[in-house]
Amino acid sequence: MNIDIGKLTNFRKFLERLENEFLEIFRRKFPNSKPYVLPCGGCQDEVVVNIGRGMAVLGPMLTLDAMVETLVIGVGTLSGVKILQTMCCFGCLSVVTNYLAFMTFYPACLALIFEVL
């Protein structure tokens, strides 16, 4: 296998230009973006409010996504093919389990981690 070094350097330059252009577009799109500072361990009220705000924003979207995924995958259970029905059933269970874990277990763990910090 012969590798042309000239092509690799051209590709590398292309990737560098692409990265620089992306960063420039990102800077123009978000000119005042600041890194998010995590709240301190003693600011429990602020942690609870931030987690609640995040769940209020993401919760309805995640619920809709989980419902649509479950309904779309659930259509496969109507196919009459035994293996496809079993796979779709496991897929639906996976989506529902992922949704329940994200809506209950994840915020609790996040609050616990911030409390320990």
DSSP file (Angstrom, degrees, kcal/mol; ACC not computed):
  #  RESIDUE AA STRUCTURE BP1 BP2  ACC     N-H-->O    O-->H-N    N-H-->O    O-->H-N    TCO  KAPPA ALPHA  PHI   PSI    X-CA   Y-CA   Z-CA
    1    1 A M              0   0    0      0, 0.0     2,-0.5     0, 0.0     0, 0.0   0.000 360.0 360.0 360.0 119.3    0.0    0.0    0.0
    2    2 A N        -     0   0    0      2,-0.0     2,-0.5     0, 0.0     0, 0.0  -0.818 360.0-160.3 -98.3 129.8    1.6    3.3   -1.2
    3    3 A I        -     0   0    0     -2,-0.5     2,-0.7     4,-0.0     3,-0.1  -0.944  13.4-139.4-111.3 124.1    0.7    6.4    0.7
    4    4 A D     >  -     0   0    0     -2,-0.5     4,-1.7     1,-0.2     3,-0.2  -0.735   7.5-159.5 -84.3 115.2    1.3    9.7   -1.1
    5    5 A I  H  > S+     0   0    0     -2,-0.7     4,-2.4     1,-0.2     5,-0.2   0.842  89.8  59.1 -64.4 -34.8    2.7   12.2    1.4
    6    6 A G  H  > S+     0   0    0      1,-0.2     4,-2.2     2,-0.2    -1,-0.2   0.902 105.6  48.2 -62.0 -41.2    1.7   15.1   -0.7
    7    7 A K  H  > S+     0   0    0     -3,-0.2     4,-2.5     2,-0.2    -1,-0.2   0.886 110.5  52.0 -67.0 -37.7   -1.9   14.1   -0.6
    8    8 A L  H  X S+     0   0    0     -4,-1.7     4,-2.4     2,-0.2    -2,-0.2   0.914 110.4  47.0 -65.5 -42.0   -1.7   13.6    3.2
    9    9 A T  H  X S+     0   0    0     -4,-2.4     4,-2.5     2,-0.2    -1,-0.2   0.898 112.5  50.3 -68.2 -38.0   -0.3   17.1    3.7
   10   10 A N  H  X S+     0   0    0     -4,-2.2     4,-2.3    -5,-0.2    -2,-0.2   0.917 112.1  47.8 -63.0 -41.6   -2.9   18.6    1.4
   11   11 A F  H  X S+     0   0    0     -4,-2.5     4,-2.4     2,-0.2    -2,-0.2   0.891 110.9  51.4 -65.5 -38.7   -5.6   16.8    3.3
   12   12 A R  H  X S+     0   0    0     -4,-2.4     4,-2.2     2,-0.2    -2,-0.2   0.914 110.4  48.1 -64.9 -42.5   -4.1   18.0    6.6
   13   13 A K  H  X S+     0   0    0     -4,-2.5     4,-2.6     2,-0.2    -2,-0.2   0.891 110.2  53.3 -63.6 -39.1   -4.1   21.6    5.4
   14   14 A F  H  X S+     0   0    0     -4,-2.3     4,-2.5     1,-0.2    -2,-0.2   0.927 109.4  47.9 -61.3 -44.9   -7.7   21.2    4.3
   15   15 A L  H  X S+     0   0    0     -4,-2.4     4,-2.4     2,-0.2    -2,-0.2   0.883 111.0  51.1 -64.2 -38.5   -8.7   20.0    7.7
   16   16 A E  H  X S+     0   0    0     -4,-2.2     4,-2.4     2,-0.2    -2,-0.2   0.916 111.3  47.4 -64.9 -43.0   -6.9   22.9    9.4
   17   17 A R  H  X S+     0   0    0     -4,-2.6     4,-2.5     2,-0.2    -2,-0.2   0.910 112.2  50.5 -62.9 -41.4   -8.6   25.4    7.1
   18   18 A L  H  X S+     0   0    0     -4,-2.5     4,-2.4     1,-0.2    -2,-0.2   0.909 110.8  48.9 -62.7 -42.2  -12.0   23.8    7.8
   19   19 A E  H  X S+     0   0    0     -4,-2.4     4,-2.5     2,-0.2    -2,-0.2   0.915 111.8  48.6 -63.8 -43.5  -11.3   23.9   11.6
   20   20 A N  H  X S+     0   0    0     -4,-2.4     4,-2.2     2,-0.2    -2,-0.2   0.898 111.9  49.1 -64.2 -40.6  -10.3   27.6   11.4
   21   21 A E  H  X S+     0   0    0     -4,-2.5     4,-2.4     2,-0.2    -1,-0.2   0.906 111.2  50.0 -65.2 -40.9  -13.4   28.5    9.4
   22   22 A F  H  X S+     0   0    0     -4,-2.4     4,-2.6     1,-0.2    -2,-0.2   0.923 111.0  48.7 -63.0 -44.0  -15.7   26.6   11.8
   23   23 A L  H  X S+     0   0    0     -4,-2.5     4,-2.5     1,-0.2    -1,-0.2   0.888 111.0  50.8 -63.9 -38.0  -14.1   28.4   14.7
   24   24 A E  H  X S+     0   0    0     -4,-2.2     4,-2.1     2,-0.2    -1,-0.2   0.918 111.4  47.2 -65.6 -42.7  -14.6   31.7   13.0
   25   25 A I  H  X S+     0   0    0     -4,-2.4     4,-2.4     1,-0.2    -2,-0.2   0.911 112.3  50.8 -63.3 -42.0  -18.2   31.0   12.3
   26   26 A F  H  X S+     0   0    0     -4,-2.6     4,-2.5     1,-0.2    -2,-0.2   0.904 109.8  49.8 -62.6 -41.9  -18.7   29.9   15.9
   27   27 A R  H  < S+     0   0    0     -4,-2.5    -1,-0.2     1,-0.2    -2,-0.2   0.879 112.6  47.2 -65.5 -37.5  -17.1   33.1   17.2
   28   28 A R  H  < S+     0   0    0     -4,-2.1    -2,-0.2     1,-0.2    -1,-0.2   0.878 113.8  47.7 -70.1 -36.3  -19.3   35.2   15.0
   29   29 A K  H  < S+     0   0    0     -4,-2.4    -2,-0.2     1,-0.3    -1,-0.2   0.901 126.7  26.1 -71.1 -41.0  -22.5   33.3   16.0
   30   30 A F  S >< S+     0   0    0     -4,-2.5     3,-1.1    -5,-0.2    -1,-0.3  -0.696  70.8 162.4-123.1  76.9  -21.7   33.4   19.7
   31   31 A P  T 3  S+     0   0    0      0, 0.0    -1,-0.1     0, 0.0    -2,-0.1   0.825  77.1  38.8 -70.3 -30.5  -19.6   36.5   20.3
   32   32 A N  T 3  S+     0   0    0      2,-0.1     2,-0.2     0, 0.0    -5,-0.0   0.055  79.8 144.8-108.0  25.5  -20.1   36.8   24.0
   33   33 A S    <   -     0   0    0     -3,-1.1    -3,-0.1    -6,-0.2    -6,-0.0  -0.465  26.0-172.6 -71.1 131.8  -20.0   33.1   24.9
   34   34 A K        -     0   0    0     -2,-0.2     2,-0.1     3,-0.0    -2,-0.1  -0.912  31.6 -99.7-119.3 148.3  -18.4   32.5   28.3
   35   35 A P        -     0   0    0      0, 0.0     2,-0.4     0, 0.0     0, 0.0  -0.419  43.2-110.1 -65.6 143.9  -17.6   29.1   29.7
   36   36 A Y        -     0   0    0     -2,-0.1     2,-0.5     1,-0.0     0, 0.0  -0.607  27.2-145.5 -77.7 129.5  -20.1   27.9   32.3
   37   37 A V        -     0   0    0     -2,-0.4     3,-0.1    -3,-0.0    -1,-0.0  -0.846  16.9-125.7 -97.6 126.1  -18.9   27.9   35.8
   38   38 A L        -     0   0    0     -2,-0.5     9,-0.0     1,-0.1    -1,-0.0  -0.434  31.7-105.8 -69.3 142.8  -20.2   25.1   38.0
   39   39 A P        -     0   0    0      0, 0.0    -1,-0.1     0, 0.0     5,-0.0  -0.312  39.7-102.0 -67.8 154.4  -21.8   26.2   41.2
   40   40 A C    >   -     0   0    0      1,-0.1     3,-1.3    -3,-0.1     7,-0.2  -0.217  30.9-105.1 -73.3 166.7  -19.9   25.7   44.4
   41   41 A G  T 3  S+     0   0    0     76,-0.7     3,-0.1     1,-0.3    -1,-0.1   0.782 117.8  54.3 -64.8 -28.4  -20.7   22.9   46.8
   42   42 A G  T 3  S+     0   0    0      1,-0.2     2,-1.0    75,-0.2     3,-0.3   0.526  87.6  82.4 -84.3  -5.0  -22.4   25.2   49.3
   43   43 A C    <>  +     0   0    0     -3,-1.3     4,-1.9     1,-0.2     3,-0.2  -0.440  48.4 151.1 -97.2  59.4  -24.8   26.6   46.8
   44   44 A Q  H  >  +     0   0    0     -2,-1.0     4,-2.4     1,-0.2    -1,-0.2   0.852  69.5  55.1 -62.2 -37.4  -27.4   23.8   47.0
   45   45 A D  H  > S+     0   0    0     -3,-0.3     4,-2.3     1,-0.2    -1,-0.2   0.909 108.0  49.1 -63.9 -40.5  -30.3   26.1   46.1
   46   46 A E  H  > S+     0   0    0     -3,-0.2     4,-2.5     2,-0.2    -1,-0.2   0.889 110.2  51.5 -65.7 -38.8  -28.6   27.3   42.9
   47   47 A V  H  X S+     0   0    0     -4,-1.9     4,-2.6     2,-0.2     5,-0.2   0.937 110.7  47.7 -62.4 -47.3  -27.8   23.7   41.9
   48   48 A V  H  X S+     0   0    0     -4,-2.4     4,-2.5     1,-0.2    -2,-0.2   0.905 112.8  48.8 -61.9 -42.3  -31.5   22.6   42.4
   49   49 A V  H  X S+     0   0    0     -4,-2.3     4,-2.5    -5,-0.2    -1,-0.2   0.918 112.4  48.0 -64.9 -42.8  -32.7   25.6   40.4
   50   50 A N  H  X S+     0   0    0     -4,-2.5     4,-2.3     2,-0.2    -2,-0.2   0.906 113.5  46.7 -66.2 -41.8  -30.2   25.0   37.5
   51   51 A I  H  X S+     0   0    0     -4,-2.6     4,-2.4     2,-0.2    -1,-0.2   0.917 113.7  49.2 -65.7 -42.2  -31.1   21.3   37.3
   52   52 A G  H  X S+     0   0    0     -4,-2.5     4,-2.1    -5,-0.2    -2,-0.2   0.896 110.8  49.9 -63.0 -40.4  -34.8   22.1   37.4
   53   53 A R  H  X S+     0   0    0     -4,-2.5     4,-1.7     2,-0.2    -1,-0.2   0.912 111.6  48.8 -64.5 -42.3  -34.4   24.7   34.7
   54   54 A G  H  X S+     0   0    0     -4,-2.3     4,-2.7     1,-0.2     5,-0.3   0.901 112.4  47.2 -64.3 -41.0  -32.5   22.2   32.5
   55   55 A M  H  X S+     0   0    0     -4,-2.4     4,-2.6     1,-0.2    -1,-0.2   0.845 108.9  55.3 -70.1 -32.2  -35.1   19.5   33.0
   56   56 A A  H  < S+     0   0    0     -4,-2.1    -1,-0.2    -5,-0.2    -2,-0.2   0.849 114.0  41.0 -67.3 -33.2  -37.9   22.0   32.3
   57   57 A V  H  X S+     0   0    0     -4,-1.7     4,-0.5    -5,-0.1    -2,-0.2   0.919 126.4  31.8 -78.6 -45.5  -36.2   22.8   29.0
   58   58 A L  H  X S+     0   0    0     -4,-2.7     4,-2.7    -5,-0.2     5,-0.3   0.751 102.6  77.5 -86.2 -25.0  -35.2   19.3   28.0
   59   59 A G  H  X S+     0   0    0     -4,-2.6     4,-2.5    -5,-0.3     5,-0.2   0.916  95.4  43.3 -56.7 -54.0  -38.1   17.3   29.6
   60   60 A P  H  > S+     0   0    0      0, 0.0     4,-2.3     0, 0.0    -1,-0.2   0.887 115.8  49.8 -61.8 -37.3  -40.9   18.0   27.1
   61   61 A M  H  X S+     0   0    0     -4,-0.5     4,-2.4     2,-0.2    -2,-0.2   0.917 112.6  46.5 -66.7 -42.9  -38.6   17.4   24.1
   62   62 A L  H  X S+     0   0    0     -4,-2.7     4,-2.6     2,-0.2    -1,-0.2   0.872 111.4  52.6 -66.8 -36.5  -37.2   14.2   25.5
   63   63 A T  H  X S+     0   0    0     -4,-2.5     4,-2.4    -5,-0.3    -2,-0.2   0.935 111.1  46.0 -64.3 -46.1  -40.8   13.0   26.3
   64   64 A L  H  X S+     0   0    0     -4,-2.3     4,-2.6     2,-0.2     5,-0.2   0.922 113.2  49.9 -62.8 -44.0  -41.9   13.7   22.8
   65   65 A D  H  X S+     0   0    0     -4,-2.4     4,-2.7     1,-0.2     5,-0.2   0.920 111.6  48.3 -60.5 -44.4  -38.8   12.0   21.3
   66   66 A A  H  X S+     0   0    0     -4,-2.6     4,-2.4     1,-0.2    -1,-0.2   0.901 112.3  49.0 -64.8 -40.3  -39.3    8.9   23.5
   67   67 A M  H  X S+     0   0    0     -4,-2.4     4,-2.4     2,-0.2    -2,-0.2   0.931 113.6  45.4 -65.0 -44.7  -43.0    8.7   22.6
   68   68 A V  H  X S+     0   0    0     -4,-2.6     4,-2.8     2,-0.2     5,-0.2   0.923 113.4  49.7 -65.8 -44.0  -42.3    9.0   18.8
   69   69 A E  H  X S+     0   0    0     -4,-2.7     4,-2.8    -5,-0.2     5,-0.3   0.925 111.8  49.0 -59.5 -44.5  -39.5    6.5   19.0
   70   70 A T  H  X S+     0   0    0     -4,-2.4     4,-2.2    -5,-0.2    -1,-0.2   0.910 113.4  46.4 -63.3 -42.3  -41.6    4.0   20.9
   71   71 A L  H  X S+     0   0    0     -4,-2.4     4,-0.9     2,-0.2    -2,-0.2   0.911 114.7  46.4 -67.2 -41.7  -44.5    4.4   18.4
   72   72 A V  H >< S+     0   0    0     -4,-2.8     3,-0.7     2,-0.2     4,-0.5   0.936 117.4  42.2 -67.4 -46.0  -42.3    4.1   15.3
   73   73 A I  H >< S+     0   0    0     -4,-2.8     3,-1.3    -5,-0.2     4,-0.4   0.865 108.7  61.7 -67.6 -33.9  -40.4    1.0   16.7
   74   74 A G  H >< S+     0   0    0     -4,-2.2     3,-1.2    -5,-0.3     4,-0.3   0.727  87.8  71.6 -64.6 -21.9  -43.7   -0.4   17.9
   75   75 A V  G X< S+     0   0    0     -4,-0.9     3,-1.6    -3,-0.7    -1,-0.3   0.837  88.4  64.5 -62.2 -30.8  -45.0   -0.5   14.4
   76   76 A G  G X  S+     0   0    0     -3,-1.3     3,-1.3    -4,-0.5     5,-0.3   0.755  89.4  65.6 -64.3 -23.4  -42.6   -3.4   13.8
   77   77 A T  G <  S+     0   0    0     -3,-1.2     3,-0.4    -4,-0.4    -1,-0.3   0.681  95.7  58.4 -72.8 -14.4  -44.4   -5.5   16.3
   78   78 A L  G <  S+     0   0    0     -3,-1.6    -1,-0.3    -4,-0.3    -2,-0.2   0.409  81.2  91.4 -89.9   1.9  -47.4   -5.5   13.9
   79   79 A S  S <  S-     0   0    0     -3,-1.3    -1,-0.2     2,-0.2    -2,-0.1   0.799  87.1-131.7 -71.3 -30.1  -45.4   -7.1   11.1
   80   80 A G        +     0   0    0     -3,-0.4     2,-0.6     1,-0.3    -1,-0.1   0.326  68.5 122.6  92.2  -8.2  -46.2  -10.7   11.9
   81   81 A V     >  -     0   0    0     -5,-0.3     4,-2.6     1,-0.2    -1,-0.3  -0.805  56.9-147.8 -90.1 120.3  -42.5  -11.7   11.7
   82   82 A K  H  > S+     0   0    0     -2,-0.6     4,-2.2     1,-0.2     5,-0.2   0.896  93.9  45.5 -59.1 -46.7  -41.6  -13.3   15.1
   83   83 A I  H  > S+     0   0    0      1,-0.2     4,-2.5     2,-0.2    -1,-0.2   0.910 114.2  49.1 -66.2 -41.0  -38.0  -12.2   15.2
   84   84 A L  H  > S+     0   0    0      1,-0.2     4,-2.5     2,-0.2    -1,-0.2   0.886 109.9  52.2 -64.9 -38.1  -38.8   -8.7   14.1
   85   85 A Q  H  X S+     0   0    0     -4,-2.6     4,-2.1     2,-0.2    -2,-0.2   0.915 110.8  47.5 -62.3 -42.8  -41.6   -8.5   16.7
   86   86 A T  H  X S+     0   0    0     -4,-2.2     4,-2.3    -5,-0.2    -2,-0.2   0.922 112.5  48.5 -65.4 -44.0  -39.1   -9.6   19.4
   87   87 A M  H  X S+     0   0    0     -4,-2.5     4,-2.3     1,-0.2    -2,-0.2   0.911 112.7  48.1 -63.1 -42.0  -36.5   -7.1   18.3
   88   88 A C  H  X S+     0   0    0     -4,-2.5     4,-2.6     2,-0.2    -1,-0.2   0.868 109.2  53.7 -67.4 -36.0  -39.0   -4.2   18.2
   89   89 A C  H  X S+     0   0    0     -4,-2.1     4,-2.3     2,-0.2    -1,-0.2   0.932 111.2  45.3 -63.1 -45.2  -40.3   -5.2   21.6
   90   90 A F  H  X S+     0   0    0     -4,-2.3     4,-2.3     2,-0.2    -2,-0.2   0.876 111.5  53.9 -65.3 -36.7  -36.8   -5.0   23.0
   91   91 A G  H  X S+     0   0    0     -4,-2.3     4,-2.3     2,-0.2    -2,-0.2   0.920 109.1  47.7 -62.3 -44.0  -36.2   -1.7   21.2
   92   92 A C  H  X S+     0   0    0     -4,-2.6     4,-2.4     1,-0.2     5,-0.2   0.916 111.9  49.8 -63.4 -43.4  -39.3   -0.2   22.8
   93   93 A L  H  X S+     0   0    0     -4,-2.3     4,-2.5     1,-0.2    -1,-0.2   0.885 110.1  51.9 -62.1 -38.1  -38.3   -1.4   26.2
   94   94 A S  H  X S+     0   0    0     -4,-2.3     4,-2.5     2,-0.2    -2,-0.2   0.918 110.2  47.4 -64.7 -43.7  -34.8    0.1   25.7
   95   95 A V  H  X S+     0   0    0     -4,-2.3     4,-2.3     2,-0.2    -2,-0.2   0.922 114.3  46.6 -64.5 -44.1  -36.3    3.5   24.7
   96   96 A V  H  X S+     0   0    0     -4,-2.4     4,-2.6     2,-0.2    -2,-0.2   0.910 113.3  48.9 -65.8 -42.1  -38.7    3.6   27.7
   97   97 A T  H  X S+     0   0    0     -4,-2.5     4,-2.5    -5,-0.2     5,-0.2   0.917 111.3  49.7 -63.8 -43.1  -35.9    2.5   30.1
   98   98 A N  H  X S+     0   0    0     -4,-2.5     4,-2.4     2,-0.2    -2,-0.2   0.910 111.8  49.1 -61.5 -42.4  -33.5    5.2   28.7
   99   99 A Y  H  X S+     0   0    0     -4,-2.3     4,-2.3     2,-0.2    -2,-0.2   0.934 112.0  47.4 -63.0 -47.2  -36.3    7.8   29.1
  100  100 A L  H  X>S+     0   0    0     -4,-2.6     4,-1.4     1,-0.2     5,-0.6   0.897 113.0  48.9 -63.3 -39.8  -37.1    6.8   32.7
  101  101 A A  I  X>S+     0   0    0     -4,-2.5     5,-2.4     1,-0.2     4,-0.6   0.919 113.0  47.1 -66.0 -42.2  -33.4    6.7   33.6
  102  102 A F  I  <5S+     0   0    0     -4,-2.4    -2,-0.2     1,-0.2    -1,-0.2   0.863 115.4  45.0 -69.5 -33.9  -32.7   10.2   32.1
  103  103 A M  I  <5S+     0   0    0     -4,-2.3    -1,-0.2    -5,-0.2    -2,-0.2   0.682 132.0  14.8 -84.6 -17.1  -35.8   11.8   33.7
  104  104 A T  I  X5S+     0   0    0     -4,-1.4     4,-1.3    -5,-0.2    -3,-0.2   0.741 128.0  37.8-119.8 -57.1  -35.3   10.3   37.2
  105  105 A F  I  X<S+     0   0    0     -5,-0.6     4,-2.4    -4,-0.6     5,-0.2   0.899 111.7  55.5 -72.6 -42.1  -31.9    8.8   37.9
  106  106 A Y  H  ><S+     0   0    0     -5,-2.4     4,-2.5     1,-0.2     5,-0.2   0.925 108.3  45.7 -62.1 -49.1  -29.7   11.3   36.0
  107  107 A P  H  > S+     0   0    0      0, 0.0     4,-2.4     0, 0.0    -1,-0.2   0.892 113.2  52.0 -62.2 -36.1  -30.9   14.5   37.7
  108  108 A A  H  X S+     0   0    0     -4,-1.3     4,-2.1     2,-0.2    -2,-0.2   0.923 111.9  45.1 -65.1 -42.9  -30.6   12.8   41.1
  109  109 A C  H  X S+     0   0    0     -4,-2.4     4,-2.6     2,-0.2    -1,-0.2   0.886 111.6  53.2 -66.6 -38.3  -27.0   11.8   40.4
  110  110 A L  H  X S+     0   0    0     -4,-2.5     4,-2.2    -5,-0.2    -2,-0.2   0.918 110.2  47.0 -62.5 -43.7  -26.2   15.2   39.0
  111  111 A A  H  X S+     0   0    0     -4,-2.4     4,-1.9     1,-0.2    -1,-0.2   0.891 112.2  51.0 -64.3 -39.1  -27.5   16.8   42.2
  112  112 A L  H  X S+     0   0    0     -4,-2.1     4,-2.0     2,-0.2    -2,-0.2   0.906 109.7  49.4 -65.5 -41.7  -25.6   14.3   44.3
  113  113 A I  H  X S+     0   0    0     -4,-2.6     4,-2.1     1,-0.2    -2,-0.2   0.920 112.3  47.4 -64.2 -43.2  -22.3   15.0   42.5
  114  114 A F  H  < S+     0   0    0     -4,-2.2    -1,-0.2     1,-0.2    -2,-0.2   0.831 110.0  53.7 -68.0 -30.0  -22.7   18.8   42.8
  115  115 A E  H  < S+     0   0    0     -4,-1.9    -1,-0.2     1,-0.2    -2,-0.2   0.881 109.6  47.4 -70.2 -37.1  -23.5   18.4   46.5
  116  116 A V  H  <        0   0    0     -4,-2.0    -2,-0.2     1,-0.3    -1,-0.2   0.871 360.0 360.0 -70.7 -37.2  -20.3   16.4   47.0
  117  117 A L     <        0   0    0     -4,-2.1   -76,-0.7    -5,-0.2    -1,-0.3   0.522 360.0 360.0 -66.9 360.0  -18.2   18.9   45.1
